[in-house]
């Protein structure tokens, strides 16, 4: 989450009632050291080729070996500083590998329909968290992540130092240990000349999760809601654009997947003004688009994030979230089939303004299924999976 969202959150906590209250008044898996299932099979067609430069740079900062012994990066991996960095990154990654089999088992047992029938994951407020949507939903054609952090550019390793390595370690330790990025840390780590935006973080997570990067390119959304690589005059989109595209595949498969990261404001002061993004959302195939919401600072509980909340409820047919996502009162159970997971009594004290007594009551009466991994802010994690009933998909 970006610092601007936290500032908005602080202002929202001064409200005397939530948007839900206003509405009421008015109306066992083996991990190969990756976080994925084996459901992506080899496909017909030409074999996919990864970009050696992009992948070597990602592997280097991820603390992983470089195969090309003639490269400068290989020489740098022989230094004591890099070897210590590699050891530290292994330790950080191992914390994720301890929970990965549980997340993968949940994906296979509970998300089979989405993983077999859906093509797109829309992930607002996700920042550079590629890892969790890809772990829960490994087979998607497209992942669309949104945050306020700047997009940035591919990794360029010049003169790495101990401080450089520490920046990369800190940048991913939160997502692997806590399942979310801490805003203040992200602001510091992405505002330096070593880590240029979220692109290096996503690249590093892809390397660690056994993904091969084919390309990283800057794009834009045109007025028709289409993602294109050129400006209106036909020139290439420059590398300062707010939208970046990753093409990648899992090692050993031949399925090309796409991830987009868009840097933009989703509040009511930003989202409705972004006509291109709104056009993109309007063009989503509702029947094959799911939304993932996690550690979202309860932003969509606030009146000034109502537009993105409404857009999600109108343009996707499946939503998996924790209690920080869309308030429970906005889910019409005559339209949505809902399964609860984990436990919920109240949010952590920082978000005490959003108690959701109706959600607490639902957890007492709707027989939630247990989950055995941590997700979101609270130690006692919760997830809600809502799937639109067929008659309401139009």
N, C-alpha and C positions, 0 to 999 in steps of 0.2 A: 504494500500500500504506500502511496505517496504522501508526503508531509501535508500537501494541500488538503487531501481528504481528511487527515486527522484534525486539521484546523476547522474544517467544516463540521466534523463530528463534535468537536468541543462546543461549537456554537449550537449544534442541534441538541446537546444535552441541557441547554438552558430552556428548552421548550417545556411546557407544563404537561403536555400529553403527546403521545406518538400518533403517527398517521393512521395506524390501525384503530386507535381509540376514536379518532375523528370519524373514521369510516363507520364505526359502530353507532356513533351518535347520529350520523346521517343515514344511515342504512345498516486338501493339503498339497501345496504347490512347491516345486523345486525351483529355486532361484539360481540362474546361471551367473550371478553377479550383475544381473540387469533387472529391470522392473517391469517385465512384460511377460505375456503368455506366448505360447508358440502358435497362436491361431493365425498369424499372418504367414501364409504359405507362399512358396515360390510361385511366381506367376509366369505365364507365357510372355514372349516378347524379348527384346534386346536386354542384355544384362545391364543393370544400373552401374554407373561408375561414380565413385565419390571424388571429391576435390581434395587432392593430397595436401595442398597448402592450408586449406581451411581446417581439415581434420588434424593435421600435425600440430597446428597452433592450439587447437582445442585440447588435444591430448597433452600437450606440453603444460598448459596452465592447470589442467586437471590432475597433473602429477602422474601421468601415464606414459609408458615407454614410447619412443619414436622409432619406427622401423627403418627409415632411411638414414643409414649411418653416414652418408655423405653430407647431410644437411647441417646447417649451423645449429638448429634446435637439438639435434642429437648430441653435438658437442656440449651444449649447455646442460644436457641431462646427466653429464658425467661429473658435474660440479657437486661439491658437498652441500651447497645451498639448495640446489634443486632436489637432491636426494632426500634432504630433510623435509622439503616441501611435499615431495611424493609420499613420504611416510605419514605426514600430517593429513594429507588429503585422503589417504587410505583409511585412516582412523575416522575422519568425518563421514566418508561414504559408508563405512561399516555400520554406522548408526542407522542409516536408511535401510541397509540390507537386512537388519534385524526385523523390521516391520514389513518389508516388501512382500514376503510370502503371504502374509495375512491380508494385505491390500489386494494382492493378485487373486487370492482365494475368494475374497468378497466380489471382485470383478467377475470372476467366472461363475460364481453361484447366484449372484443377484443382478448382474447387469448384462446377462446374456442377450436379451432382446435388443437392448440399445446397441451393444457391440456388433450384433449381426445385421441389424436393419438400418442403423443410422450412419450418416456420413460426416456430420459436422458437429464439433463441440464449440460452443460460444462461451467464452470465459471472461466476463467483465470483472474488473477490480482484481485481476489475477497477477498483474505485473509480469515479471519474468518467470513465473512458476510454470515451466513446461512439464516438470516431472510428474506432478500428481494427476493432471488430466490425462497424460499419456499412460500412466500406470492403471488408472481406473478404466480408461477407454483406449486401449492400445491400437485398435484397428481403424480409427477414423481416417478419412481422406484429408480432412482439414481441421485444424485447430485455430481458433481466432481469439487471441489474448489481448486484453486492453488494460492499460495502466497509465499513470501520469509520468512515469519514468521515461526519459528520452530513449529513442530506439538505438541510436549509436551505430557503430560500424564493426566489421569483423576484427578479430584479434590481430594486432601487430606486435610481435615480440621484438623489442629492440635491445634494451640493456636491463634485464630483470634483476631485481635486488631482493633482499630478504623482505623489505617492506612491500614490494610488488606481490610476492608470494602470499604474504599475510593478508593483503587485500582480497585476493581470490579465495583464500580459506574462509575469511570472515563473510564474504559475499554469499557463500552457499551453506555455511554451517547452520544458519537459522532454518532454512527450508528443509534441511535434512534432519534436524533435531526437533524442531517445533512444528513443522509442516506449514510455516508461513514466514515471510520476510518481515523483519522489523523496520518500520518506516525510517527512523532516524539513521539506522545503520545503512540502509539502502541509499539514502541521500548522500551520505559521506562517501560511500564506496563507489557510487556512480559519478561523482563529481570530482574526478581527477583525470590526469592525462594517461593513466595506465589502463583502467577499465572504462571504455567509451560506451556508456549506455548499457542496455540490457543484452545486446547481442552477444558479448563475450560470456555472460552468465548462462544464457540459453545454450550457447555452443559447448561450454564446459559440461553442462548437465547432459547434453546429448552424447558427448564422448563417453562420459561415465556410465551411461545407460545403453551402451553398445549400439549407438546410432551412427550412421555414416552421412555426413553432410554433402550434398550434391552442389548446392549453390546457396548464396546469401545475397539477395538483391533488394534494393529500395524500390518501393512501388507507391502508387497513390490510388485513391478511389475516385472515379470520375462522377459526374453528375447523375449518371444512370445507375450508380451503385456497382459498377464493375471495377475490378482491380486490374490496373494497367501499369506498364513499365515505362511509359513515355508521357511527357507533358503535352499540352494541347498543341504546341508547335512541332511536335514530333521528336524533340530532343529527349534523351534519357532522363528519368527522374533522378535528381541529384541525391548525394549521400547524406543530406541533412533532412530528408523527408521524415515524416512521423510514422510511416508504415514500412515495415521490413518483412521480407518473405524468406523463409527457410524451406528448401527442398531437401528431403532426407529419407533414409530408409533404414530398417533394422538390418544389421549384419546377418548375412545368410538368407535374406529374403530378396524378392524382386518387386516389392510393392513400394511405389513412390508416394510419399506423404508430404503434406504442406502445413507449415505453421506460419501464421501471421502474428506480428505484434504491432499494435497501434497505440501510439501515445496520444491520449486525448482526455478531455474532461467530460465525465458522464453525468455531472450535476445538471439540474434544469437550466442553469446558466450557460452550459456548454453543449450538451447533447442535442437539444432541438435546433441549435444554430449550425450544427454540423450536418448540412443537408446531404453530403456525400455518404456519411456513415448511416444516416437514417435511410437513405436509398438502398444501401447495402443490406441493412437489416430487413427492409421491406421485401428484398429479393430472396431472402433465405427460404429454402424449401422446408416448410414447417414440419412435414411428416418425417423428415430425416435429420432434423436439427435438434440437438439437446443442449441444455445450458448447465454449466458447472459453476457453483458459487461457494467459496470457502474463505473464511477469515476476512470478511468483507466489511468489518467495522460497523455493521448494522446501518450502513448508509441508506439502504432502500427502506428503512423504517422511517426515514425523514421525508417531509413533504417536498423538499427541494431535490430529491432523487426519484420523484414519482414517474417521470417520463421514461427513464430506462427500465424501471420496474414494469410499467405498462407495456413497453415494447417487448420485453422478455415474455410476459404472460401471453402476449398476442402472437408471437412469431416462432415459438418453439413448442414442441409437443412432449418434451420430457425435461425435467429439472432435477438435478441432484445438488443439494445444498446442506450446509449446517445452519444452526439457528441464527447466524449473522446475516443470512441472505434475505429473501423476501418474507415479510411477516406472515405468520400462519393464517391470519384472518383474510388474506387475499386469495387463498386457495379455496375455491368453491368445490366442495367434495361431490357435488352432483356432476361436475365436469372432469375432475381429476381422480384417478386412482392413486392413493398415497400409502406408502409403506414407511414406517418409522424404524430407525435403527439407533442403538445405543441408549443413552439416558439423558434426560433434561429436567432440571428443576429451576435453574435461573442462570443468567449469564454471569461472567466474572464481574467483580466490583466496578471495573473501569466502564463497563457498559450496563450498569445497573438501571439506567433509565428505560431499558427495553426488556422488561421481565417476561412478557408474553405468557400470561397466565392461561390463555387458551391453548397454547402449545404444551404447557406443563400438564394441563388436563388431558390433552390428547395422548401424551405419553403414559398417563395413568389408566387410560381406557382402551387404547388401540393395539395392545400387545406388541410393542416394539421388539424387533429382533436384536440380539446382542451383536456388538462389534468388538473385536479384540485388538484394535490398533488406535493410536491417537490421531485426532483430526481436529484442527481449529484451535481455539483459545483455551478451552477448559480441559482439565485433566479427564473428566468424564465426558467423552466425546459423543456427538450425536450427528446423524445424517437423516435427511428426509428425501425420499425418492418419489417424485410425482410424475405420473404419466397420464397425458390427456386421453380421455376416453374417445374411442373412434368416432362417435357421432359428433364430437366437438372439434374435430381437426380442421374443418373447413374455415 
